[in-house]
Amino acid sequence: MSIAHGIRQLGVLGAGQMGTGIAFVSAVRAKVPVLLHDTSPTQLSSAASFLSTLLSKDVSKGRLTATEAAEAKDRIRVVETVSAMRDVDMVVEAVSEQVELKKRVFRGLRDTLNEDAILASNTSSISITKIAAGVVPEGVSAASVEGERAASRVVGMCGSLLRTGWGC
């Protein structure tokens, strides 16, 4: 199957309202398999319930057939660890707006995911450059080839636009 957008599997880190919404749109509209992770089992349970509500609402309004909704639901899989996302093509973090938390999350993603995976942030208030700087390995200059390669994996999501890590 040919995929125009190039994302064969997406990881979403954070199952709050934003992360759940990203998982929903990805599974329903882009028809991409999604791995959804959160450190809180309660949050994951709430996300599953909210996804069911959203899908049911779309079926009742005629936006989706029952079959399409079931297929979309099947495309979203909850995973217990970030390492389960190792082979995703892209991961979108949707965690709390705390710069140190986001840096820690992105360092973990850098160390865990396939080196070609795109690391995206859904931040609305933190400089994507600050987050990207957090993925540069300790002792490596951000201006070096290795530093630039690490930081260039990070993009910020702004509506339908993607901003790269440096020069935003």
C-alpha positions as semicolon CSV with decimal commas, in nm:
position;residue;x (nm);y (nm);z (nm)
1;M;0,000;0,000;0,000
2;S;0,137;0,342;-0,098
3;I;0,122;0,609;0,170
4;A;0,143;0,966;0,038
5;H;0,246;1,122;0,369
6;G;0,519;0,864;0,440
7;I;0,411;0,786;0,796
8;R;0,340;0,414;0,827
9;Q;0,302;0,421;1,206
10;L;0,269;0,712;1,448
11;G;0,343;0,726;1,818
12;V;0,157;0,969;2,044
13;L;0,307;1,037;2,383
14;G;0,049;1,176;2,625
15;A;-0,314;1,064;2,634
16;G;-0,470;1,386;2,756
17;Q;-0,723;1,574;2,547
18;M;-0,463;1,693;2,292
19;G;-0,283;1,359;2,258
20;T;-0,612;1,174;2,227
21;G;-0,726;1,420;1,962
22;I;-0,404;1,372;1,765
23;A;-0,446;0,993;1,784
24;F;-0,811;1,026;1,672
25;V;-0,739;1,246;1,369
26;S;-0,442;1,031;1,268
27;A;-0,643;0,709;1,283
28;V;-0,963;0,846;1,130
29;R;-0,847;1,097;0,869
30;A;-0,492;0,985;0,779
31;K;-0,574;0,617;0,844
32;V;-0,239;0,572;1,018
33;P;-0,185;0,307;1,284
34;V;-0,123;0,484;1,615
35;L;0,056;0,372;1,930
36;L;-0,072;0,576;2,226
37;H;0,125;0,598;2,550
38;D;0,081;0,775;2,881
39;T;0,242;0,712;3,218
40;S;-0,102;0,720;3,380
41;P;-0,324;0,411;3,339
42;T;-0,620;0,627;3,445
43;Q;-0,546;0,873;3,165
44;L;-0,522;0,590;2,913
45;S;-0,858;0,456;3,027
46;S;-1,012;0,803;2,991
47;A;-0,858;0,836;2,645
48;A;-1,008;0,506;2,531
49;S;-1,350;0,616;2,655
50;F;-1,318;0,957;2,487
51;L;-1,210;0,795;2,158
52;S;-1,518;0,572;2,167
53;T;-1,737;0,877;2,231
54;L;-1,581;1,069;1,941
55;L;-1,622;0,776;1,703
56;S;-1,982;0,715;1,808
57;K;-2,059;1,083;1,758
58;D;-1,913;1,077;1,407
59;V;-2,119;0,767;1,322
60;S;-2,441;0,925;1,455
61;K;-2,375;1,241;1,250
62;G;-2,306;1,038;0,935
63;R;-1,941;1,142;0,912
64;L;-1,829;0,780;0,945
65;T;-1,990;0,444;0,890
66;A;-1,988;0,197;1,177
67;T;-1,730;-0,005;0,984
68;E;-1,503;0,298;0,937
69;A;-1,530;0,380;1,307
70;A;-1,441;0,022;1,404
71;E;-1,144;0,026;1,166
72;A;-1,024;0,358;1,310
73;K;-1,058;0,226;1,663
74;D;-0,856;-0,081;1,566
75;R;-0,579;0,145;1,432
76;I;-0,520;0,290;1,781
77;R;-0,328;0,069;2,019
78;V;-0,236;0,158;2,375
79;V;0,122;0,070;2,469
80;E;0,262;0,051;2,820
81;T;0,618;0,163;2,740
82;V;0,788;0,416;2,516
83;S;1,018;0,139;2,394
84;A;0,712;-0,021;2,230
85;M;0,724;0,278;1,992
86;R;1,080;0,200;1,880
87;D;0,992;0,148;1,513
88;V;0,744;0,432;1,456
89;D;0,815;0,675;1,173
90;M;0,712;0,973;1,383
91;V;0,616;1,043;1,742
92;V;0,418;1,342;1,861
93;E;0,457;1,441;2,224
94;A;0,158;1,598;2,391
95;V;0,276;1,616;2,752
96;S;0,242;1,904;2,999
97;E;0,387;2,240;2,896
98;Q;0,699;2,217;3,114
99;V;1,029;2,272;2,934
100;E;1,235;2,034;3,150
101;L;0,973;1,760;3,116
102;K;0,969;1,800;2,738
103;K;1,350;1,795;2,721
104;R;1,357;1,478;2,933
105;V;1,090;1,319;2,712
106;F;1,280;1,405;2,395
107;R;1,611;1,276;2,532
108;G;1,434;0,949;2,608
109;L;1,283;0,940;2,259
110;R;1,625;1,013;2,105
111;D;1,774;0,717;2,291
112;T;1,484;0,477;2,236
113;L;1,343;0,530;1,888
114;N;1,484;0,442;1,551
115;E;1,734;0,714;1,457
116;D;1,529;0,811;1,149
117;A;1,209;0,872;1,345
118;I;1,074;1,226;1,340
119;L;1,027;1,371;1,689
120;A;0,740;1,621;1,694
121;S;0,616;1,845;1,972
122;N;0,268;1,978;2,013
123;T;0,396;2,262;2,231
124;S;0,211;2,590;2,216
125;S;0,428;2,796;2,447
126;I;0,783;2,656;2,456
127;S;1,044;2,735;2,192
128;I;1,096;2,433;1,970
129;T;1,463;2,536;1,958
130;K;1,490;2,485;2,336
131;I;1,333;2,142;2,307
132;A;1,555;2,049;2,012
133;A;1,865;2,157;2,206
134;G;1,768;1,900;2,469
135;V;1,825;1,612;2,225
136;V;2,184;1,706;2,146
137;P;2,397;1,444;2,323
138;E;2,596;1,552;2,630
139;G;2,941;1,676;2,531
140;V;2,845;1,734;2,167
141;S;2,834;2,083;2,021
142;A;2,496;2,183;1,879
143;A;2,688;2,335;1,585
144;S;2,862;2,005;1,500
145;V;2,729;1,769;1,235
146;E;2,619;1,523;1,507
147;G;2,452;1,801;1,709
148;E;2,268;1,940;1,408
149;R;2,156;1,590;1,303
150;A;2,016;1,521;1,651
151;A;1,836;1,855;1,677
152;S;1,699;1,845;1,322
153;R;1,490;1,538;1,413
154;V;1,269;1,763;1,628
155;V;0,983;1,952;1,469
156;G;0,706;2,162;1,615
157;M;0,346;2,124;1,505
158;C;0,155;2,442;1,441
159;G;-0,181;2,377;1,283
160;S;-0,092;2,196;0,962
161;L;0,260;2,341;0,946
162;L;0,574;2,177;1,075
163;R;0,858;2,391;1,211
164;T;1,208;2,242;1,229
165;G;1,420;2,251;1,542
166;W;1,669;2,522;1,453
167;G;1,591;2,872;1,330
168;C;1,226;2,887;1,431
